[in-house]
Amino acid sequence: MPDPLASTADVVLRRLRPDDLPEFQAYRRDPEVARYQSWTPMDDGTARAFLAHAATAPLFEDGQWSQIGIASQGRLVGDMGLCRSGEAVEVGITLARPAQGHGTGRIAMELAFGLIWARTGANRIIGITDARNAPSIRLMEACGMVFVSRDDAVFNGEDCVELTYALPRPQPAP
């Protein structure tokens, strides 16, 4: 297996791969998990092709989304989207319901922050969520992200409010 992108004893960020299909489809087809996500569920063939592409796609190419896997105890429990745009990198996270509420998301986000700082010249990381998605708001705040804007939006044909959070690049100690 290729080296992880980043890891702790409990959580591993790694490339997605075609053999992740059963776990990937299980959480991506869960309506509660998908409720505030911009993606739509995929049939198995489309998901297999998506996973194969994500396994080798370049990370942090300007304007391109990349997906990486979140694993715990050797199993895929979620994925993260990363999109560099100029000096910012947007992050998004999807976690299977059994992995929610146990710190996995916070650890994955913090690992992703370290990966972003190490591999890009980005000066900030941003996260955008629906104002009704209280767990996402709590996660971003727990990771040190700060509220920066509130915007009216339309999501899946429904009026909503999007909240944007940001985390500036840490300054080196003097």
Secondary structure, 3 states (H helix, E strand, C coil): CCCCCEECCCCEEEECCHHHHHHHHHHHCCHHHHCCCCCCCCCHHHHHHHHHHHHHCCCCCCCCEEEEEEEECCEEEEEEEEEEECCEEEEEEEECHHHCCCCHHHHHHHHHHHHHHHHCCCCEEEEEEECCCHHHHHHHHHCCCEEEEEEEEEECCEEEEEEEEEEECCCCCC
